[in-house]
């Protein structure tokens, strides 16, 4: 597995959890302190912090400490890469399904011709 694959895997692992997806959604509105974010969830702070570490390791958020306040900011770069990958997969499968549809139509046409004889 290459380094880029590993980073990509971390993105999808991070996105697999509803709490982490909620954090990302909140951060689309702008940076928030850890305490502001944590107040929105009914999780123990150590549990919540583990979610933030996973998001940070995946590169989906960055954190910056100013004095005693740690602020989280969304980094959309990895989200954009995941979106691009999903778009390519969708195109691939749509092409394959279109080919299958054409094949089934051709079979049906041939079957209809042979039934008329």
Backbone as a ProteinNet text record, in pm:
[ID]
protein_1_A
[PRIMARY]
XXXXXXXXXXXXXXXXXXXXXXXXXXXXXXXXXXXXXXXXXXXXXXXXXXXXXXXXXXXXXXXXXXXXXXXXXXXXXXXXXXXXXXXXXXXXXXXXXXXXXXXXXXXXXXXXXXXXX
[TERTIARY]
83.5	0	88.6	57.7	138.2	94.5	177.4	146.5	16.9	-4.8	-128	-250.4	-237.8	-348.9	-378.7	-275.8	-294.3	-364.7	-322.6	-386.2	-531.3	-555.9	-691	-777	-719.7	-791	-827.3	-737.5	-765.4	-884	-894.3	-1007.7	-1138.5	-1147	-1272.3	-1300.1	-1196.1	-1214.6	-1271.8	-1217.7	-1266.5	-1411.1	-1445.5	-1581.6	-1683	-1635.4	-1725.4	-1805.2	-1762.4	-1828.1	-1922.2	-2045.7	-2140.8	-2098	-2030.5	-1983.4	-1881.4	-1789.2	-1686.9	-1747.9	-1846.5	-1914.3	-1986.3	-2044	-2111.1	-2011.4	-1894.4	-1790.6	-1753.3	-1735.5	-1700.9	-1811.9	-1934.6	-2048.1	-2049.2	-2025.1	-2020.5	-1908	-1793.5	-1677.6	-1691.6	-1788.4	-1812.9	-1859.7	-1911.4	-1956.8	-1841.4	-1724.5	-1608	-1538.2	-1419	-1341.6	-1417.7	-1390.9	-1452.6	-1350	-1362.5	-1274.8	-1320	-1229.6	-1261.8	-1376.9	-1375.1	-1482.3	-1616.5	-1618.3	-1743.2	-1797.2	-1707.9	-1748.7	-1797.9	-1721.4	-1753.2	-1888.9	-1928	-2057.4	-2175.2	-2156.4	-2265	-2289.5	-2200.9	-2208.1	-2222.7	-2283.4	-2301.8	-2195.6	-2074.1	-1962.6	-1871.1	-1804.3	-1699.3	-1589.3	-1525.5	-1422.7	-1311.3	-1259.8	-1155.4	-1203.9	-1328.7	-1385	-1395.4	-1444.3	-1455.8	-1319.1	-1220.8	-1085	-1028.2	-1063.7	-1015.2	-1074	-1197.6	-1257.7	-1181.8	-1148.8	-1072.9	-935.5	-870.1	-738.1	-748.7	-854	-873.6	-895.4	-976.9	-999.8	-870.6	-793	-666.9	-566.1	-557.5	-464.9	-502.9	-632	-678.2	-656.5	-620.6	-598.8	-726.9	-837.9	-965.1	-981.1	-911.9	-911.7	-768.1	-748.1	-622.7	-659.1	-567.1	-590.4	-474.9	-508.3	-408.1	-435.7	-332.1	-346.6	-297.9	-385.2	-351.3	-381.2	-277.6	-297.5	-354.3	-468.9	-532.5	-641.4	-663.6	-772.9	-718	-771.9	-736.1	-852.5	-821.9	-923.5	-909.4	-1023.3	-1027.5	-1076.9	-1011.7	-1048.1	-1059.1	-1159.5	-1179.4	-1079.4	-1020.4	-933.2	-1000.8	-1057.4	-1138.9	-1058.5	-926.9	-843.7	-871.2	-872.7	-894.4	-1038.1	-1132.9	-1272.4	-1288.3	-1219.5	-1224.8	-1165.3	-1056.1	-994	-1089.4	-1157.5	-1253.5	-1371.3	-1418.3	-1528.8	-1489.2	-1368.2	-1318.6	-1312.6	-1264.6	-1255.9	-1395.9	-1490.7	-1627.3	-1690.2	-1659.9	-1711.2	-1656.5	-1526.4	-1466.9	-1529.9	-1555.1	-1617.6	-1758.2	-1832.9	-1968.6	-1966	-1875.1	-1864.4	-1832.6	-1740.3	-1701.8	-1823.1	-1896.4	-2011	-2127.1	-2146.4	-2251.1	-2218.6	-2090.7	-2048.8	-2072.4	-2033.5	-2053.1	-2201.1	-2283.1	-2427.6	-2489.6	-2443	-2491.6	-2454.3	-2332.4	-2289.7	-2374.5	-2402.3	-2485.2	-2627.3	-2680.8	-2814	-2817.7	-2713.4	-2706.2	-2702.4	-2625.8	-2613.4	-2748.3	-2817.8	-2948.2	-3049	-3047.1	-3137	-3107	-2977.3	-2938.4	-2985.8	-2968	-3016.7	-3167.6	-3237.6	-3383.9	-3425.4	-3355.8	-3385.4	-3363.4	-3251.6	-3221.9	-3324.4	-3365.8	-3465.2	-3599.9	-3636.1	-3761	-3758.4	-3643.9	-3629.1	-3646.4	-3584.7	-3592.4	-3731.7	-3805.2	-3943.7	-4036.6	-4008.5	-4093.2	-4077.9	-3969.8	-3943.8	-4017.5
-116.6	0	123.7	218.3	339.5	438.4	537.6	640.7	712.3	741.8	811.8	724.2	591.9	502.2	501.6	499.4	499.9	628.4	742.2	869.8	868.5	813.6	803.8	713.8	603.8	514	586.1	668.7	744.9	840	896.2	984.8	909.3	792	716.5	658.1	620.6	573.3	687.3	806.1	921.3	952.8	942.7	974	865.1	749.5	638	658.9	750.5	769.6	890.7	874.7	986.9	1107.1	1084	1195.7	1278	1210.7	1282.6	1354.6	1293	1361.9	1486.4	1477.9	1594.2	1706	1670.4	1770.3	1840.5	1764	1822.3	1916.6	1872.9	1956.3	2088.3	2081.3	2202.2	2294	2236	2316.9	2379.2	2335.1	2402.2	2545.5	2573.6	2708.9	2799.1	2738.2	2815.3	2749.6	2796.6	2738.9	2746.6	2648.1	2643.6	2591.5	2636.5	2584.7	2443.6	2367.2	2230.6	2233.5	2326.8	2331.5	2365.5	2454.5	2486.3	2362.7	2291.3	2169.3	2063.4	2041.8	1935	1956.8	2082.2	2111.8	2059.7	2043.3	1998.5	1847.5	1776.4	1630.1	1580.9	1464	1404.8	1299.1	1330.8	1238.2	1289.9	1198.1	1237.9	1307.5	1406.2	1483.1	1395.2	1295	1209.9	1135.5	1093.1	1024.8	1122.3	1242	1343.3	1379.4	1392.9	1425.4	1316.8	1191.1	1083.1	1098.8	1144.5	1171.3	1283	1387.1	1497.6	1452.1	1365.7	1313.9	1235.2	1155.9	1078	1171.6	1275.1	1372.3	1446.2	1478.5	1549.2	1458.3	1332.5	1237.9	1216.1	1219.2	1202	1328.3	1438.1	1563.2	1638.3	1598.4	1664.9	1791.9	1798.2	1920.4	1952.6	2078.2	2120	2185.1	2179	2245.3	2339.6	2447.9	2548.1	2591.8	2593.7	2633.9	2776.8	2860.5	2997.3	3015.4	3026.3	3030.8	2898.5	2903.7	2781.6	2729.5	2798.6	2762.9	2691.8	2573.2	2498.2	2512.4	2561.6	2586.2	2485.5	2433.7	2337.5	2407.9	2375.6	2431.4	2317.7	2323.8	2223.5	2244.9	2136	2139.8	2054.6	2118.5	2048	1971.4	1981.6	1915.7	1766.4	1699	1553.3	1519.6	1604.6	1581.2	1589.9	1686.4	1702.3	1580.4	1527.4	1407.2	1287.9	1274.2	1163.9	1180.6	1303.7	1331.4	1298.9	1336.2	1306.5	1156	1080.8	935.3	875.2	921.2	868.4	903.2	1021.3	1060.7	968.1	938	846.3	707.9	660.4	529.3	529.1	635	644.8	642.2	718.5	719.5	580.4	511.4	376.9	283.9	285	194	234.5	362.3	403.7	355.4	363.8	314	164.1	90.8	-54.1	-91.2	-20.4	-49.2	-14.7	94.5	128.5	19.5	-33.4	-141.7	-266.6	-295.6	-412.1	-393.2	-273	-242.4	-262.5	-213.4	-231.7	-380.2	-457.9	-601.3	-671.5	-638	-699.8	-661.8	-538	-495.2	-571.8	-590.7	-665.8	-810	-872.2	-1009.4	-1018.3	-920.3	-919	-905.2	-820.2	-799.8	-929.5	-997.1	-1123.5	-1230.2	-1232.5	-1330.5	-1304.9	-1179	-1141.2	-1183.3	-1164.6	-1204.4	-1355.2	-1432.3	-1578	-1629.7	-1559.5	-1599.9	-1578.8	-1481.6	-1450.8	-1555.1	-1625.9	-1723.8	-1849.6
0	0	0	-89.5	-96.9	10.7	30.9	129.6	95.2	-34.1	-73.1	-49	-70.2	-41	108	189.8	333.7	376.8	324.8	357.2	312.1	195.1	141	229.8	276.4	367.7	496	548.3	670	649.4	530.3	500.7	513.1	449.9	454.1	592.5	663.8	801.6	886	870	945.9	910.6	784.1	739.6	775.7	818.2	848.7	976.6	1060.5	1190.4	1187.4	1236.7	1233.3	1318.9	1429.4	1511.1	1433.6	1367.9	1291.7	1172.1	1107.4	996.6	1048	1167.7	1227.2	1256	1306.8	1333.2	1202.4	1097.6	967.5	921.7	936.1	896	973.4	1103.1	1186	1139.7	1110.5	1071.7	933.3	854.1	725.2	747.4	867.4	900.9	944.6	971.7	1012.7	1130.4	1163.9	1274.2	1406.7	1492.6	1625.4	1724.5	1847	1951.2	1986.8	2043.1	2085.4	2185.2	2278.1	2378.8	2315.1	2215.2	2144.7	2073.2	2008.4	1938	2035.8	2141.4	2237	2302.5	2326.3	2387.9	2306.7	2178.7	2090.5	2098.2	2165.9	2169.1	2313	2327	2460.4	2486.7	2450	2468	2578.4	2644.1	2738.5	2658.5	2717.6	2647.1	2590.3	2665.5	2605.6	2480.2	2480.9	2363.2	2247.7	2275.2	2170.6	2113.3	2201.1	2156.3	2065.6	2091.7	2003.9	1864.1	1854.1	1722.8	1652.2	1725.2	1664.2	1617.3	1695.6	1654.3	1523.8	1510	1387.5	1269.1	1288	1181.1	1144.6	1244.8	1219.8	1149.8	1193.5	1129.6	982.9	954.4	816.8	733.5	799.2	727.1	697	759.9	734.6	817.3	929.7	1010.1	1051.5	1083.4	1145	1277.9	1372	1499.8	1527.5	1595	1629.9	1772.6	1852.6	1992.2	2009.7	2065.2	2097.8	2246	2325.5	2470.2	2517.6	2582.6	2632.4	2539.1	2429.2	2338.6	2215.2	2188.3	2067.8	1970.1	1851.3	1749.1	1635.3	1591.1	1480.3	1354.7	1243.3	1113.7	1012.9	929.3	825.3	713	663.7	546.9	439.8	339	240.3	135.8	138.4	37.8	30.8	144.8	147	109.7	148	109.3	-41.8	-101.5	-246.8	-316.2	-263.5	-321.5	-311.5	-198.8	-181.9	-277.5	-291.6	-383.2	-527.9	-566.4	-701.3	-724.5	-625.3	-637.3	-653.9	-571.9	-582.2	-716.4	-767.8	-899.2	-1008.4	-1001.8	-1101.6	-1092	-969.3	-952	-1010.2	-987.2	-1040.6	-1193.9	-1252.8	-1399.1	-1452.5	-1387.7	-1428.7	-1426	-1315.6	-1302.7	-1391.8	-1415.9	-1509.8	-1650.2	-1688.6	-1819.7	-1829.8	-1725.6	-1726.8	-1731.8	-1657.1	-1658.1	-1793.1	-1856.1	-1989.8	-2089	-2078.9	-2167.6	-2144.8	-2019.3	-1988	-2042.6	-2029.3	-2081	-2232.6	-2301.7	-2447.6	-2482.9	-2408.6	-2433.1	-2412.8	-2305.5	-2278.2	-2387.2	-2431.3	-2539.8	-2667.7	-2696.9	-2816.3	-2806.1	-2688.8	-2668.6	-2687.2	-2632.1	-2644.2	-2790.8	-2864.5	-3005.9	-3084.1	-3056.1	-3123.5	-3086	-2963.1	-2917.2	-2984.1	-2998.4	-3062.9	-3209.8	-3278.3	-3418.6	-3432.7	-3344.4	-3355.4	-3320.9	-3238	-3204.7	-3322.7	-3410	-3525.8	-3635.1	-3636.6	-3743.9	-3723
[MASK]
+++++++++++++++++++++++++++++++++++++++++++++++++++++++++++++++++++++++++++++++++++++++++++++++++++++++++++++++++++++

